[in-house]
Amino acid sequence: MGALEEPAVLVLSELVTNAVRHARVPVGREIETRYLAVPEGLRLEVHDASSERPRLQRAAPGACGGRGLVIVDALADRWGVADRAGVGKLVWAQLCSS
C-alpha cells in the first residue's frame, strides 16, 4: 500500500480536522478513526458524536477554509457519510490501489 500512503494521510488529516472543527459534541465524546484494508485498497473512517453531516462546498476565492472535502473528493475514489450505531455519524473515504 505504499502508493496509497501519501493520499491516505492527507485524506485522513482533512477528515479528522473537519471532525475537530465542526463536530460540537459533549465533553467525553471522542473522535475515532478506523483503517480497513479492503480488496480494492484502503478505507478510512472518522467517527464522531455529532449528527451534523458535512457537505461538499466550493470555497470562495481567498477564503481561509472550506476546502477539506474538496481535497477528499479529489484524492479519494469514493467517500460518504453514514449513520453509526449509537450517537453520531461516520465519514468514510476509500482509496483504490489500482
Secondary structure, DSSP 8 states (H G I E B T S, - for coil): -GGGHHHHHHHHHHHHHHHHHH----TT---EEEEEEETTEEEEEEEES-----------TT-SS--HHHHHHHH-SEEEEEE-SSSSEEEEEEEE--
